[in-house]
Amino acid sequence: MIFARSLHAALLLVACSARADWAPIGGTEHSYEYVDMATLLVAGDLRRVWILDDLAQADKDGDMSYRTLLEYNCTTVKYRSLQSIFYAGSMATGAVTARSDKPSGWRPVQAGSISASVMRAACSRR
């Protein structure tokens, strides 16, 4: 029963990532970041949205990409990570290698950063 639930969850994650509408938001020679504005959730001054980091080379754990659910506070101009899912393949494909459901602390959004671009787009929607 536990295996069946785990398999179902893994298949759902792969299916969701394959259907995502990833829009490029910037990057470097090491990684490129994308956002899926179709996943945007609005709750008062808070916004939640999925982003994707696609790596040029596998990281030390062998991951080629990871998705992160970010939460932005449009009033305090801060953000935090709520959940991350790591993949063996690029663009959130391949095996799910790890997962973190532990929220990070709130961090200030740095002007000119990719996070600032995502926040600007997310907070402009009501």
N, C-alpha and C positions, 0 to 999 in steps of 0.2 A: 504494500500500500504506500509506504513512504517513497519507494523507488518510483512508483507510478506518478506520484505527485511531483517529484523532482524532475522526472522526464517531461511531464506536462509543462512545468514551469520553464524548463530549458527550451522546449519547442516554442512556447509562447514568446519568450524573449527573442529567439531567432526570427520568428515570424514578424514581430513588431519592428525589429531593426531593419528587416528587409523592406518593409512598407514605409519606413520613415521618409520624410521629404527633407533631406539634409541640404541646407543652403550654406555655402561657404561663407565664413566670416573672417578668415585670416590665418596666418601662420608663419612658420619659418622653414628653413631647410630640414629641420628635424621632425616637425609635425605640422599638421594643418587642422584647423578647427571648423566645425560645422554646427549649425543650430537647426532644430526642427520646431518652427513656430507653430505648427499644427498641434503641438503638445502643450502649448501655453495655457496655464491655468491662472485665473485672476481671482484674488480674494482680498478685497480692500486695497491696502498699499503693498501687498505681497504678490509676487509673480513667481511661478514655477515653470521651468522649461528644461528640456533635455538638450544637451550639447554632446558632440562627438569629437574626440581627439583621434586623428588617424596618424600613426607614426610612420616615418620614412624607413626606420629599421626597428626590429624588435627590441623591446626594453630588456632589462636584466632578468625579468621573469618570463620572457618569451612572448609577451603580449604585443600585438600590432595595433590595437585600438582599444578605446574604452569610451563608454557612454556615462555621462554624469547628469543627475537631476540637480539643477541649481535652483535655489530660492533667492530672490532679490527683494529687498525692502526699498521701495521707491522713495520713501520719505527720508530714511537715514542714510541712503546710498551705501548699503552694505549687502553682502551676499554670503551664502554658505552652501556647501555641498550636502545633499540629503542622502544620495545613493549613488554608487558607482558600480558598473559592470564591466569586466575586462574580457577581451576576446583574443583568440589566437590569430584570427584573420583580420585583414584590413576592413575598414568601413563597417565595423560591428558584425563581422561574419565569422564563421568558424566556431570552434568550441568556446563556451564560456569557461574561462580559467579561474576566475575569482569574482567575488562580489563583496561590497561593503554597504551595509545599511545603517552605519553609524554616522549621524549628522556631524559635520564639523562645526567649529565655532564661527560666529559672524566675523567677517573681514571687510575692511573698507574697499570699495571699488576704486581702483587707481585710474585717474584720468588718462585717456589715450590707450587703455588696455583693451584686449578683446572682450573681457568681461564688461567693460564700460559700453562697448558697442552692443552687446547682447542686452544689457540692462536698459539702454536707451530704447531699443526696439521693443522690449517687453513692457516697459513702463509707459510707452506711448499708447498702448492698447488698454481699453477699459472694459 
